[in-house]
């Protein structure tokens, strides 16, 4: 089970072969291991399993009541999330540590850092980047020209941020934002919003 963050919200990608009960088990295991990170988020789609209307009702109820996650209907689909390649898959590398100054992680798929990215550290990914902590270093997502990639973090304060062909230098003044944010590109411009905002 993976979550892919795109402009329209989170997409849950199921890689198992079991039925609905196995899917729910994998989903809850993923959410339980993530703490409160996804609370208030928005699931825009589910891929890898076909759900009927009753199963979608059950899933929506579980997500809302147990995890505070909103959903969009219909949820399930045969293809991968928008912005993925024809296979609907993009491999994800997990980094189980904080990245300190001078360290660099580079990967052709998505990168999830289970810690902080300190100033002077760098993360480069062909897909999206998720930092389960504070992002203060430099990040390049969607390398070289995937403008559908996103960058999200518990606390988003990068030195420099690039998505696809769009590069911005983060403002020097302190931003008093204390909630997870996601950066994305739309119509050639980069935007930042709370992961809790439904768009």
MARMIKE-429701 format. One record per residue (C-alpha): x, y, z; residue number from 1. Coordinates in Angstrom, 2 decimals, decimal comma. Each point is the difference from the previous one (the first is absolute). Layout:
! MARMIKE-429701
@px:X | py:Y | pz:Z | num:NUM
...
***
This chain:
! MARMIKE-429701
@px:0,00 | py:0,00 | pz:0,00 | num:1
@px:1,34 | py:3,42 | pz:-0,99 | num:2
@px:-1,33 | py:3,53 | pz:0,11 | num:3
@px:0,89 | py:2,28 | pz:-2,89 | num:4
@px:-0,56 | py:3,72 | pz:0,57 | num:5
@px:-1,08 | py:1,93 | pz:-3,08 | num:6
@px:-1,73 | py:3,34 | pz:-0,56 | num:7
@px:-3,51 | py:-1,41 | pz:0,34 | num:8
@px:0,74 | py:-1,83 | pz:3,24 | num:9
@px:1,35 | py:-3,33 | pz:1,22 | num:10
@px:-0,24 | py:-3,16 | pz:-2,10 | num:11
@px:0,09 | py:-3,37 | pz:1,76 | num:12
@px:1,72 | py:-2,61 | pz:-2,17 | num:13
@px:-0,67 | py:-3,61 | pz:1,03 | num:14
@px:2,63 | py:-2,53 | pz:-1,12 | num:15
@px:-1,49 | py:-3,08 | pz:1,64 | num:16
@px:-1,97 | py:-2,79 | pz:-1,64 | num:17
@px:-2,62 | py:-0,51 | pz:2,70 | num:18
@px:-3,55 | py:1,23 | pz:0,17 | num:19
@px:-1,66 | py:2,89 | pz:1,79 | num:20
@px:0,81 | py:-1,21 | pz:3,54 | num:21
@px:3,69 | py:-0,37 | pz:-0,84 | num:22
@px:-0,04 | py:3,45 | pz:-1,58 | num:23
@px:-1,54 | py:1,57 | pz:3,12 | num:24
@px:2,55 | py:-1,80 | pz:2,17 | num:25
@px:2,91 | py:1,32 | pz:-2,06 | num:26
@px:-1,48 | py:3,50 | pz:-0,05 | num:27
@px:-0,48 | py:0,13 | pz:3,76 | num:28
@px:3,47 | py:-1,39 | pz:0,64 | num:29
@px:1,45 | py:2,78 | pz:-2,16 | num:30
@px:-2,05 | py:2,71 | pz:1,68 | num:31
@px:0,67 | py:-1,29 | pz:3,52 | num:32
@px:3,75 | py:0,03 | pz:-0,64 | num:33
@px:-0,17 | py:3,62 | pz:-1,20 | num:34
@px:-1,38 | py:1,45 | pz:3,23 | num:35
@px:-1,99 | py:3,20 | pz:-0,55 | num:36
@px:1,75 | py:0,96 | pz:-3,24 | num:37
@px:-3,04 | py:-0,64 | pz:-2,22 | num:38
@px:-2,64 | py:1,35 | pz:2,40 | num:39
@px:-2,11 | py:2,56 | pz:-1,85 | num:40
@px:1,36 | py:-1,08 | pz:-3,39 | num:41
@px:-2,07 | py:-0,72 | pz:-3,10 | num:42
@px:-0,01 | py:-3,31 | pz:-1,90 | num:43
@px:-0,89 | py:0,62 | pz:-3,63 | num:44
@px:0,35 | py:-3,56 | pz:-1,30 | num:45
@px:0,79 | py:-3,65 | pz:0,67 | num:46
@px:1,87 | py:-2,13 | pz:-2,53 | num:47
@px:0,89 | py:-3,67 | pz:-0,22 | num:48
@px:-3,41 | py:-1,26 | pz:1,10 | num:49
@px:-3,54 | py:0,41 | pz:-1,33 | num:50
@px:-2,55 | py:0,98 | pz:2,67 | num:51
@px:-3,78 | py:-0,16 | pz:-0,29 | num:52
@px:-2,25 | py:2,69 | pz:1,47 | num:53
@px:-0,44 | py:-1,77 | pz:3,34 | num:54
@px:3,77 | py:-0,51 | pz:0,39 | num:55
@px:0,59 | py:3,64 | pz:-0,84 | num:56
@px:-2,53 | py:0,99 | pz:2,68 | num:57
@px:1,80 | py:-2,17 | pz:2,55 | num:58
@px:3,41 | py:1,37 | pz:-1,01 | num:59
@px:-1,18 | py:3,62 | pz:0,18 | num:60
@px:-1,50 | py:-0,61 | pz:3,44 | num:61
@px:3,19 | py:-1,61 | pz:1,32 | num:62
@px:2,21 | py:2,79 | pz:-1,33 | num:63
@px:-2,22 | py:2,76 | pz:1,39 | num:64
@px:-0,86 | py:-1,46 | pz:3,40 | num:65
@px:3,30 | py:-1,65 | pz:0,91 | num:66
@px:2,55 | py:2,25 | pz:-1,70 | num:67
@px:-1,73 | py:3,31 | pz:-0,76 | num:68
@px:0,67 | py:-0,42 | pz:-3,74 | num:69
@px:-2,46 | py:1,31 | pz:-2,56 | num:70
@px:-0,72 | py:-1,79 | pz:-3,28 | num:71
@px:-1,16 | py:0,71 | pz:-3,52 | num:72
@px:-2,42 | py:-2,33 | pz:-1,79 | num:73
@px:0,38 | py:-2,17 | pz:-1,98 | num:74
@px:3,23 | py:-1,18 | pz:1,60 | num:75
@px:1,16 | py:-3,03 | pz:-1,95 | num:76
@px:1,42 | py:-0,18 | pz:-3,50 | num:77
@px:1,88 | py:-2,37 | pz:-2,26 | num:78
@px:2,76 | py:2,38 | pz:-1,05 | num:79
@px:2,71 | py:1,59 | pz:2,08 | num:80
@px:-0,20 | py:3,50 | pz:1,45 | num:81
@px:0,31 | py:2,89 | pz:-2,47 | num:82
@px:3,60 | py:0,97 | pz:-0,62 | num:83
@px:1,25 | py:-3,61 | pz:0,18 | num:84
@px:1,40 | py:-1,88 | pz:-2,97 | num:85
@px:-1,92 | py:-2,60 | pz:-1,99 | num:86
@px:0,51 | py:-2,69 | pz:2,61 | num:87
@px:-1,50 | py:2,19 | pz:2,71 | num:88
@px:3,04 | py:-0,73 | pz:2,15 | num:89
@px:2,94 | py:2,02 | pz:1,21 | num:90
@px:2,40 | py:-1,61 | pz:2,41 | num:91
@px:0,50 | py:1,65 | pz:3,39 | num:92
@px:3,18 | py:0,13 | pz:2,07 | num:93
@px:-0,35 | py:0,37 | pz:3,77 | num:94
@px:2,78 | py:1,68 | pz:1,96 | num:95
@px:-0,26 | py:-1,00 | pz:3,67 | num:96
@px:2,15 | py:2,75 | pz:1,48 | num:97
@px:0,50 | py:3,74 | pz:0,21 | num:98
@px:2,14 | py:1,45 | pz:-2,79 | num:99
@px:2,74 | py:2,26 | pz:1,34 | num:100
@px:2,01 | py:2,74 | pz:-1,71 | num:101
@px:2,06 | py:-1,39 | pz:-2,88 | num:102
@px:-2,15 | py:-3,10 | pz:-0,50 | num:103
@px:-1,85 | py:-0,55 | pz:-3,26 | num:104
@px:-2,66 | py:-2,49 | pz:-1,10 | num:105
@px:-0,71 | py:-0,45 | pz:-3,71 | num:106
@px:-2,57 | py:-2,41 | pz:-1,44 | num:107
@px:-1,88 | py:-0,35 | pz:-3,28 | num:108
@px:-3,35 | py:-0,62 | pz:1,71 | num:109
@px:-1,70 | py:1,46 | pz:3,08 | num:110
@px:1,93 | py:0,67 | pz:3,21 | num:111
@px:-1,44 | py:-0,12 | pz:3,53 | num:112
@px:2,28 | py:1,21 | pz:2,80 | num:113
@px:-1,06 | py:-1,34 | pz:3,41 | num:114
@px:1,70 | py:2,85 | pz:1,83 | num:115
@px:1,27 | py:3,55 | pz:-0,58 | num:116
@px:1,94 | py:1,42 | pz:-2,95 | num:117
@px:2,40 | py:2,45 | pz:1,61 | num:118
@px:1,47 | py:3,11 | pz:-1,62 | num:119
@px:2,85 | py:-1,01 | pz:-2,30 | num:120
@px:-1,57 | py:-3,37 | pz:-0,85 | num:121
@px:-1,54 | py:-0,73 | pz:-3,39 | num:122
@px:-2,71 | py:-2,30 | pz:-1,34 | num:123
@px:-0,48 | py:-0,59 | pz:-3,73 | num:124
@px:-2,79 | py:-2,14 | pz:-1,44 | num:125
@px:-1,53 | py:-0,81 | pz:-3,35 | num:126
@px:-3,37 | py:-0,12 | pz:1,76 | num:127
@px:-1,41 | py:1,64 | pz:3,12 | num:128
@px:1,73 | py:0,65 | pz:3,32 | num:129
@px:-1,58 | py:-0,45 | pz:3,43 | num:130
@px:1,83 | py:1,03 | pz:3,18 | num:131
@px:-1,52 | py:-1,36 | pz:3,22 | num:132
@px:1,70 | py:2,76 | pz:1,98 | num:133
@px:1,48 | py:3,47 | pz:-0,60 | num:134
@px:1,35 | py:0,80 | pz:-3,46 | num:135
@px:2,74 | py:2,64 | pz:0,16 | num:136
@px:2,34 | py:-1,24 | pz:-2,73 | num:137
@px:-0,19 | py:0,11 | pz:-3,79 | num:138
@px:-2,46 | py:-2,20 | pz:-1,91 | num:139
@px:-0,48 | py:-0,75 | pz:-3,68 | num:140
@px:-3,12 | py:-2,00 | pz:-0,88 | num:141
@px:-1,13 | py:-1,09 | pz:-3,46 | num:142
@px:3,53 | py:0,06 | pz:-1,43 | num:143
@px:0,46 | py:0,87 | pz:-2,78 | num:144
@px:-3,39 | py:1,27 | pz:-1,22 | num:145
@px:-2,85 | py:-1,71 | pz:1,86 | num:146
@px:-2,13 | py:2,96 | pz:1,10 | num:147
@px:-2,63 | py:-2,37 | pz:1,41 | num:148
@px:2,28 | py:-0,89 | pz:2,91 | num:149
@px:-0,53 | py:1,53 | pz:3,44 | num:150
@px:2,01 | py:0,77 | pz:3,13 | num:151
@px:-1,62 | py:-0,33 | pz:3,41 | num:152
@px:1,27 | py:0,16 | pz:3,57 | num:153
@px:-1,18 | py:0,25 | pz:3,58 | num:154
@px:1,82 | py:3,36 | pz:0,08 | num:155
@px:0,92 | py:1,48 | pz:-3,38 | num:156
@px:2,95 | py:2,40 | pz:0,24 | num:157
@px:2,41 | py:-0,96 | pz:-2,83 | num:158
@px:3,04 | py:1,96 | pz:-1,06 | num:159
@px:-0,91 | py:-0,57 | pz:-3,64 | num:160
@px:-2,88 | py:-1,88 | pz:-1,55 | num:161
@px:-0,32 | py:-1,30 | pz:-3,54 | num:162
@px:-2,85 | py:-1,91 | pz:-1,60 | num:163
@px:0,59 | py:-1,04 | pz:-3,61 | num:164
@px:1,17 | py:3,08 | pz:-1,85 | num:165
@px:-1,18 | py:2,48 | pz:2,65 | num:166
@px:2,52 | py:1,21 | pz:2,58 | num:167
@px:-0,65 | py:2,34 | pz:2,92 | num:168
@px:2,17 | py:1,28 | pz:2,82 | num:169
@px:-1,85 | py:-0,10 | pz:3,28 | num:170
@px:-0,59 | py:3,40 | pz:1,64 | num:171
@px:2,45 | py:0,86 | pz:2,78 | num:172
@px:-2,66 | py:1,38 | pz:2,32 | num:173
@px:-1,44 | py:-2,43 | pz:2,54 | num:174
@px:-3,38 | py:-1,56 | pz:-0,92 | num:175
@px:-2,01 | py:-0,89 | pz:3,08 | num:176
@px:-1,65 | py:-3,06 | pz:-1,50 | num:177
@px:-0,33 | py:-2,96 | pz:2,35 | num:178
@px:-1,79 | py:-2,54 | pz:-2,20 | num:179
@px:1,00 | py:-2,34 | pz:-2,86 | num:180
@px:0,18 | py:1,70 | pz:-3,39 | num:181
@px:0,29 | py:-1,11 | pz:-3,60 | num:182
@px:1,72 | py:1,85 | pz:-2,85 | num:183
@px:-1,18 | py:-0,60 | pz:-3,56 | num:184
@px:0,11 | py:1,53 | pz:-3,48 | num:185
@px:-3,08 | py:1,18 | pz:-1,84 | num:186
@px:0,00 | py:1,86 | pz:-3,32 | num:187
@px:3,72 | py:0,68 | pz:0,22 | num:188
@px:-0,04 | py:1,43 | pz:3,54 | num:189
@px:0,84 | py:-1,55 | pz:3,34 | num:190
@px:-2,53 | py:0,10 | pz:2,82 | num:191
@px:0,05 | py:-1,09 | pz:3,63 | num:192
@px:-3,04 | py:-0,98 | pz:2,03 | num:193
@px:-0,91 | py:-1,96 | pz:3,09 | num:194
@px:-0,38 | py:-3,73 | pz:-0,62 | num:195
@px:-3,34 | py:0,35 | pz:1,76 | num:196
@px:-1,41 | py:2,34 | pz:-2,66 | num:197
@px:-2,29 | py:-1,76 | pz:-2,46 | num:198
@px:0,47 | py:1,19 | pz:-3,59 | num:199
***
